[in-house]
């Protein structure tokens, strides 16, 4: 399957912060005027014309981005919850605040080298009380029941499950989030707002056709 992953446009976090919005409600943040312009600009990219449809995360920043693309490209739009961003808190009824995000960010970075929210202030959080002299490859990821946050493999797994429901199509646009796109690439690199990331994937094998990566291939330190 040929995919065009697109990160949503720039998000208007200030609109929520000025209203005191916290926790899970932050997923309602819309795009900034610049974010809308970013999406409108890439809508003219000729590569997107071949796509047979658009899948999108249900988070407002992705949904707004996908809706703008759908209108310009005249492609059917499908909303898929499991295309949402990495979860630092998997319990939808659990608390979600900056401390929880920082702690989950630190733990995932420690066990895999992956930095989920590199551009956010969680990067300035103090180092966790763990022994970093142990090589990343020798650090054992806790089992799902022992942690509140998603592993990169869990992110990739839920996205693949979504894509398999559309295996009757040969080409799709997928509007999602930075960590989701990095998890599918198998490498961590900056994903810019409204960036188009082409990827051909073998859905049976569950990996990009041009490379095979494990979670530890995503180490950055």
C-alpha positions as CSV (number, residue, x, y, z in Angstrom):
1,X,0.0,0.0,0.0
2,X,1.2,3.5,-0.9
3,X,0.7,6.0,1.9
4,X,1.2,9.7,2.2
5,X,1.4,10.4,6.0
6,X,0.8,14.1,6.8
7,X,1.4,15.7,10.1
8,X,-1.4,18.2,11.1
9,X,-0.8,21.9,10.7
10,X,0.4,24.2,13.5
11,X,-1.8,23.9,16.6
12,X,-3.3,26.8,18.5
13,X,-2.4,25.6,22.0
14,X,-2.6,29.2,23.3
15,X,-6.3,29.3,22.6
16,X,-6.8,26.5,25.1
17,X,-4.2,27.6,27.7
18,X,-5.8,31.1,27.8
19,X,-9.0,29.4,28.9
20,X,-7.4,27.2,31.4
21,X,-8.0,24.0,29.4
22,X,-6.0,21.0,30.7
23,X,-5.7,17.3,30.4
24,X,-7.6,15.3,27.7
25,X,-9.5,18.4,26.6
26,X,-6.3,19.6,24.9
27,X,-7.1,17.3,22.0
28,X,-9.8,19.8,21.0
29,X,-7.2,22.5,20.1
30,X,-7.7,23.8,16.5
31,X,-5.2,25.0,14.0
32,X,-3.6,28.4,14.1
33,X,-4.1,30.7,11.0
34,X,-0.6,29.7,10.0
35,X,-1.5,26.0,10.4
36,X,-4.5,26.4,8.1
37,X,-2.3,28.0,5.5
38,X,0.3,25.2,5.8
39,X,-2.4,22.7,4.9
40,X,-3.8,24.8,2.1
41,X,-0.4,25.0,0.6
42,X,0.4,21.3,0.5
43,X,-3.1,20.5,-0.8
44,X,-1.7,21.5,-4.3
45,X,1.0,18.8,-4.1
46,X,0.5,16.7,-7.2
47,X,1.4,13.5,-5.3
48,X,-1.7,13.6,-3.2
49,X,-3.9,13.5,-6.3
50,X,-3.4,9.7,-6.7
51,X,-4.7,8.9,-3.2
52,X,-8.1,7.1,-3.1
53,X,-9.1,8.5,0.2
54,X,-8.1,10.3,3.4
55,X,-7.8,8.8,6.9
56,X,-7.5,11.0,9.9
57,X,-7.0,11.0,13.6
58,X,-10.1,12.3,15.5
59,X,-8.0,14.9,17.4
60,X,-9.3,18.4,16.3
61,X,-5.9,19.5,14.9
62,X,-5.7,16.5,12.6
63,X,-9.4,16.5,11.8
64,X,-9.4,20.1,10.7
65,X,-6.3,19.5,8.6
66,X,-7.9,16.5,6.9
67,X,-11.2,18.3,6.3
68,X,-9.3,21.1,4.5
69,X,-7.5,18.6,2.3
70,X,-10.6,16.6,1.6
71,X,-12.4,19.8,0.4
72,X,-9.6,20.8,-2.0
73,X,-8.7,17.3,-3.2
74,X,-12.3,16.0,-3.4
75,X,-11.4,12.8,-1.6
76,X,-13.6,10.8,0.8
77,X,-12.7,11.4,4.5
78,X,-12.6,8.6,7.1
79,X,-12.1,9.4,10.8
80,X,-10.2,6.7,12.7
81,X,-9.7,7.1,16.5
82,X,-6.7,4.8,16.6
83,X,-4.6,7.3,14.5
84,X,-4.4,9.5,17.6
85,X,-1.1,10.7,19.0
86,X,1.1,8.7,21.4
87,X,-0.6,8.3,24.8
88,X,1.4,9.2,27.9
89,X,-1.7,8.0,29.9
90,X,-3.5,5.0,28.4
91,X,-6.4,5.2,30.9
92,X,-9.0,7.5,29.3
93,X,-10.5,8.1,32.7
94,X,-7.1,8.7,34.4
95,X,-5.5,12.0,35.2
96,X,-3.6,13.8,32.5
97,X,-1.3,16.7,33.5
98,X,2.2,18.0,32.7
99,X,3.8,15.9,35.4
100,X,2.3,12.7,34.0
101,X,3.4,13.7,30.5
102,X,6.9,14.5,31.7
103,X,7.2,11.2,33.5
104,X,6.0,9.1,30.6
105,X,8.2,11.0,28.2
106,X,11.3,10.3,30.4
107,X,10.5,6.6,30.8
108,X,9.9,6.0,27.1
109,X,13.1,7.9,26.4
110,X,15.0,5.8,29.0
111,X,13.8,2.4,27.7
112,X,13.9,3.1,24.0
113,X,15.8,6.3,23.3
114,X,12.7,7.7,21.8
115,X,11.6,11.3,22.6
116,X,7.8,11.7,21.9
117,X,7.4,15.4,22.4
118,X,10.9,16.8,21.6
119,X,9.5,20.3,20.8
120,X,7.6,20.7,24.1
121,X,8.7,21.9,27.5
122,X,8.8,18.3,28.8
123,X,12.3,18.1,27.3
124,X,13.5,20.4,30.0
125,X,12.3,18.1,32.8
126,X,15.0,16.7,35.2
127,X,16.5,13.3,34.3
128,X,14.7,10.3,35.9
129,X,16.3,8.5,38.9
130,X,17.6,5.6,36.8
131,X,21.0,4.3,35.9
132,X,21.8,5.6,32.4
133,X,25.1,3.8,32.4
134,X,23.1,0.7,31.3
135,X,23.1,0.7,27.4
136,X,19.7,1.3,25.9
137,X,19.7,-2.1,24.2
138,X,20.0,-3.8,27.6
139,X,17.1,-1.9,29.2
140,X,14.0,-4.0,29.4
141,X,10.7,-2.3,28.6
142,X,8.2,-3.0,31.3
143,X,5.1,-5.1,30.2
144,X,2.0,-3.1,29.3
145,X,0.2,-3.9,32.6
146,X,3.2,-2.3,34.5
147,X,3.1,1.1,32.8
148,X,0.5,3.8,32.0
149,X,2.1,4.9,28.7
150,X,2.2,3.4,25.2
151,X,5.3,1.9,23.7
152,X,6.3,2.7,20.2
153,X,5.3,-0.8,19.2
154,X,1.8,-0.3,20.6
155,X,1.4,2.9,18.5
156,X,2.6,1.1,15.4
157,X,0.3,-1.8,16.1
158,X,-2.9,0.2,16.4
159,X,-2.1,2.2,13.2
160,X,-1.5,-1.0,11.2
161,X,-4.8,-2.4,12.4
162,X,-6.5,0.7,11.0
163,X,-4.6,0.4,7.7
164,X,-5.6,-3.2,7.2
165,X,-9.2,-2.3,7.2
166,X,-8.5,-0.3,4.0
167,X,-6.3,-2.9,2.3
168,X,-8.7,-2.9,-0.7
169,X,-7.3,0.5,-1.6
170,X,-3.9,1.0,-3.1
171,X,-3.1,4.6,-2.0
172,X,-4.2,6.7,1.0
173,X,-3.5,10.0,2.7
174,X,-3.1,9.6,6.5
175,X,-3.3,12.7,8.6
176,X,-1.9,12.1,12.0
177,X,0.8,13.1,14.5
178,X,4.5,13.3,14.8
179,X,5.1,10.2,17.0
180,X,2.6,8.1,14.9
181,X,4.5,9.0,11.7
182,X,7.9,8.3,13.3
183,X,6.7,5.0,14.6
184,X,5.7,3.9,11.1
185,X,9.0,5.1,9.6
186,X,10.9,3.1,12.2
187,X,13.3,5.9,12.8
188,X,13.0,9.1,14.9
189,X,13.4,12.3,13.0
190,X,11.7,15.7,13.2
191,X,8.3,15.7,11.5
192,X,7.3,19.3,10.6
193,X,3.8,20.6,10.6
194,X,2.0,19.8,7.3
195,X,5.0,17.7,6.1
196,X,4.2,15.0,3.6
197,X,5.9,11.7,4.3
198,X,5.5,9.1,1.5
199,X,5.7,5.5,2.6
200,X,5.1,2.2,0.9
201,X,4.2,-0.5,3.3
202,X,3.6,-4.3,3.2
203,X,0.5,-4.7,5.4
204,X,1.0,-8.4,5.8
205,X,4.6,-8.0,7.2
206,X,3.6,-4.8,9.0
207,X,6.8,-2.9,7.9
208,X,7.9,-0.4,5.3
209,X,8.9,-2.2,2.1
210,X,12.1,-0.3,1.8
211,X,13.4,-1.1,5.3
212,X,12.9,-3.3,8.4
213,X,13.2,-1.6,11.8
214,X,12.8,-2.8,15.4
215,X,11.9,-0.5,18.2
216,X,15.5,-0.2,19.3
217,X,16.4,1.1,15.8
218,X,14.7,4.3,16.9
219,X,17.3,5.1,19.6
220,X,18.7,8.6,19.7
221,X,20.7,8.4,22.9
